[in-house]
């Protein structure tokens, strides 16, 4: 049985949780941005590194990331397009993410960080959310597929499904970051 809490206590806990999630997001964002800036400024960073060209895009391996430039944006991936699985299906393209919130629910922090690092400068903001009320933290919003929502789940089967504006990414825990990169290559139209 739940103890009775005052509205003030509930609001205080909700604000505290929002601040904690916000600080974690800011830390991830600043760390990723700082690493990319340092790498791009380093003259020695790109010398002697692996390079591949894929579908007209040049990828340079630098400090464990595969970096490419699309328009005015630099993107950093853990895998290059040749290392990611082929993804079947139609997905909304990157332009559908510009300037709108992106919600996520994940069972893999590394896969979520991969998507966050690459879409953070594109989307208005990112926020953890739930697709259903069951087992949802009190301070997370409940969202549906009318919102850009990425749900990452561990599964024995690797697949990605687009349902309205929801993207469901499934795979074994050790492959989810690789699958997430494949999803990013697909929406960026690097891979068809």
Secondary structure, DSSP 8 states (H G I E B T S, - for coil): ------HHHHHHHHHHHHHHHHHHHHHHHHHHHHHHHHHHH-TTTTTT--EEEETTEEEEEETTEEEEEETTEEEEESS-GGGS----S----GGGTTTS-EEEEES-HHHHHHHHHHHTTTSS-EEEEESSSTT--TTSEE--TTS-EEEEEE-SS-EEEEETTEEEEEE-GGGHHHHHHHHHHHHTTS--
